Each structure stands twice: as structure tokens, then as C-alpha cells.
Amino acid sequence: MIDYEFPLNEKVRTLLRLEDLFARMEHFTGRDHGMDHHTALITLFEILEVASRADLKSELLQELERQKRALAALHNNPAISEEALDAILAEIENASASLLSMSGKIGQHLRDNEWLMGIKQRACMPGGTCEFDLPSYHYWQEQDAGSRRECLRAWLAPLLPLHTGLAIVLRLLRESGKVLNFTARLGTFQQMQGGRVAQMLRVSLDKKLACIPEVGANKYAINIRFIAANYAAKSTLFEQDVPFELTFCSISS
């Protein structure tokens, strides 16, 4: 199966983008070649840009507090494992404490590093980080992999509370959904919402189906069109019946 996640509000969209960037950062930091660490550094700059939203930290703290209250109300419910409930509540407490310990503007430690900001500025230009443009960066790339990795992890470390917090929120969001099975007749599907609004939709379909979902949703209806996976021609409707799974993800508010 291939899963496609479609955020239905700006907050979830931002969290999904950051999740993807943190995963990419971890992947390339763990490798050894200088080109891998160049990609990791460029990804760090992308994290900085996305995370610099003024309200991101407060939104994460508010969301964690909402989930803490909702989960705490489940105590003494015979259908709920008290051990598992206490574990996730402790995770939320620790994540909130780490976020609260972040002082100043997010990523300010990176902005205060003139060397990094010089690379960031040049990286916006095609081929702008060549060795003749940034000899000091070329020197850094020629150091051993362990030294470069240590630098990358040190630059990332002050941003990790964001990753911990968003990982909990997205996990709860994904676990909130109920999977429903549908078939898109001749590649199209519509369902009336009746005022129900999810925060994220997940569409899952067999990898062997050479099509890609396009989703449009509001509080009245969900529309899904399956487009033929054609990398050369313009997009066309996949005019076959497409069985798929649809998950409505929405956590307590």
C-alpha cells in the first residue's frame, strides 16, 4: 500500500513539512560523504525557515495541553490501559517542558552564526556553494565525517524539542482515525461531510495501481480524483475503478 496524507489546515501542513525535514536531516547526517552532509545542512536551513513561524511553539504547547486534558479524562476507563495512558501523559509532560525551556526566537543560534548565514545566503544561488565561492565551507567538507556530524548535531540540537512535540501531536492525530474502505468509480469519488471536518485525510491504495489521488475537502464534501501516473504527458483521469482506504484523522480539541 502507498499512503498519501492530505492536511486540511495550515497547522497540520506545517507539522507535516517539519516532520519530513527532520527525517531528511537525520538520514543525511547519519551518512558519511561530504555531499550527504551538504544536503543535511541545506535541510537544516529549510527547518529554520519553516520553524520560524512566530506562533509555532505556542501552537504546539496549546495542542499538547489539549491532548493532555483529553487523555487525563480517560483515567479509570476499563477499556483503557492505565500503564499506556500514563506513558503518553509523561511523554506530553516532558515534551511540553522541553518546549518551554526554549528561550528566545526559534533558530536564533543559527542566525547568530555568521559563517552559517553566509552559506545559507550562497545556497540560494544555483551552484553558489562551490569551493571557489566558499573556501571555508570547502575546508569544512574536507574534514572527517565524525567532525562534520558533530557540528550538524550541535546546530540541530536546540530545535529538537519542536521535533519531539510535533511527533507526539502527529502520532495522536494518525492514531485517531478510523479506516474506511471505498471504491472510486471510474477514478472519481465524492462523499458528503454533513459539517464534519477532519484535520487530515489519509488515502491508501495498492502500489500496483498506477494512479495518484488528488483531494479536495471542506466541511460539506470530500472529492477525490485519481490521476494516471504518467510522468511525461499532462495529467489525465485514471478511468478505472480504484479501491482505496480512507482515514479521517481528527484529534480532540
N, C-alpha and C positions, 0 to 999 in steps of 0.2 A: 504494500500500500504506500501511496505518497500522501502526505498530509500537507494541506495548504491552509494557513491561518490568516484570517482577514480581520484586523482590528476595526472596530466600529466607533471608536472615539480617539481623540488626539493623545490622551494619556496612555492608552494601551499601545498605540502606534509608536510612541516614544520608547516605551519599555521594551517592546519587541526589537526595535532598532538597536538599543543598547545591549540587549541580550546577545544579538548576533555579533556585535562589535567586540564584546568581551570574550566571546567564544573564539573569534578570529584572532584576537590578541593572544589568548592563551595558546592557541595552536602554533602560531608562528614564533612566539617567544620560546616555546619548547624545542624548536628545531635549532640547527647549528650554523647554517650558512649565513653569510652576511646579508644576502638578498632576503632571506627569511626575516631577519631582524630589521631590515629596512621596511618590509611590509608591516611588521609589528609596530614600528614607530609611527608609520603613517596611520595605522589603525588607532593608535593612542591619540593622535591629533583629531581623528574623527570622533572618538569617545568624548574628547574635550568639547568639541563643538556641540554635540547632541546633549551632553550633560549640563551645558552652561545655561539651560533654561532656568530662569530665576526661581520658578516655583517647583522644580523637580523634587528637591529634598523635602519640602513641606508636604507635597502631594504624597510622596512615599510614606512619610511619617503618619499622615492622616489615614491613609489606606491601611497601614499596618495596625493602627489603633482601632479602626473599624472592624478589621478581621479579628483582632484580639477580643473585642467585646462580643462579637457574634459567636466565636468559638467558646469563650468562657461560659456562655449561656447553655452550652451543651453538657456541662458537668452534671453528673448523676443521671444521665440518659443511658438506660440499659443497653441501647443499640450502639453506643459509642465506647471505644476503648479508652479508659481514663489515662493509661500509660501513653498511648499515641497522642491524645489530646494535650497532655501536659508537655510532651516533647515539642509539639508545634508551637504551643504558647511560649515555651522557653526560647525557641528559635526566634519568635517575633520580638520577645523582650530584648534579646541580645542584638538583633538587627537594629531595633529602634535606638538602643543605647549607642551603637556604633555610629549611626547616622547623626545622633545628637552631638557626638564628640567631634564631628567635622566642623571646624571653625573657618570663618571667612568664606569667600566666594569659591565655589567648586572649581578645582583645577588651577587655583592661583599659584600654587607651587610650580606649575609648568609655565605659566605666563611670566613668572619672575626669572625664569632661566633664559637668558638672552641667547645662549647657544642653541637651545631647542627651538626658540621662536624664530631664529634665523633659518633653521632647517625647515620649519613649518611654512615660512614665507616662500622659500625657494621651491618647496614641494608642490605648491600650487601651479608652478610653471611646468609645461611639458619638458622633461629631461633636465629640470632645474637643479637636481641634486648630483650632477656629475662631479667627478673628483676635482676638475679644474675650477668649478664654481664654489665648492665647499671642501677644501683640502682637509680641514679639521674633522669633518664628518667622514671623509675617506680614511683618515687615520683611525677613527673610532671603529669603522667597519673592518679594519685590518687587525684589530685586537682579537684575542682568543674569545671563543663563543661564550665561555663562562663569565668573563668580564662584561661582555655586552648584555648577557641575560640578567646579570645582577643589576645593571643600570636600568634596564627595561622594567624589571620588577619593582625597583625602588621608585621609579616615576609613576608606576601604576598604583602602588600600594595605597596612597591617600584616597583613591577613587573606589577602592574595593567595597566599602560599606554600601555604596549605591548598588553594586552588583549583588551583594547579599540580600538587600532589601527587595530589589526588583525580582530576584529569583523566587523568593517566597510568594510575592504577590502573583506572579505568573503561574507558579505551581498550583496555588489555590484556585486561580481562575480556570486553569486547564482541568483540574480535578472536579470542578463544579458542574461540568457539562454532562448531559445525557446523550448518548449516541442514538441517532435515529437513522433508519435505512429508507432510502428513496430511490426512484429511478427518474432520470431526466429524459422525457420522451423527445426523441429526435434532437437531443442536445440542449433542451431548454427546460427550466424548472421554475415554478413560482409557488410561493406559499404565503398566504395572508398572515399577518402578525397579530392582529387584534390588539394593537397597542403594546405588545411585549417587545422590549428592546434588550438584546444581548450586548455584551461588551466586546465579544469576539466570536466569530464563527470559524469552525474548522471543517473543511471539506476533505474527505479521504476517499481515494479511489485506487483501483488496481493499476500498478505500474505498466501493465501491458496495454492499457487504454491510451492511445496516442492523442490525448486531449488535455486541455488546461482550463480550469474553471475561472470565470470572471464573475465576481459577486457584486451586486448592488443591494443595499438593505436600508430600510428606515423603519419607523415604528408601525407602518402599515403593511409592508410586504417585503419579502426576500425574493430577489431574482438572480438566478444563476444561469449563465450561458457557458457551454463547454466549447472551446475553440480548438480547432485542429492544430496539433503540434507540428507546424510547418515553419522551418527556420529561414526559408528563402522567400516564399511568397507572402502576400498580405494575408492577414488573419481571415479565416473563414469558419463558419459554424461547423461543428462536428455533428453531422446529421445522422446520428445513430443513437439508440437508447443507451444511456450511461447509468449503470447502478453505482450509487455512492453512499457514503455515510456522512451525515450532517450533525455536528455537535454545536449546541448553543451554550456558550460559556458566559456566565454572569455570576459574580460573587456578591455576597451580601453588602448592602450599603446602609 
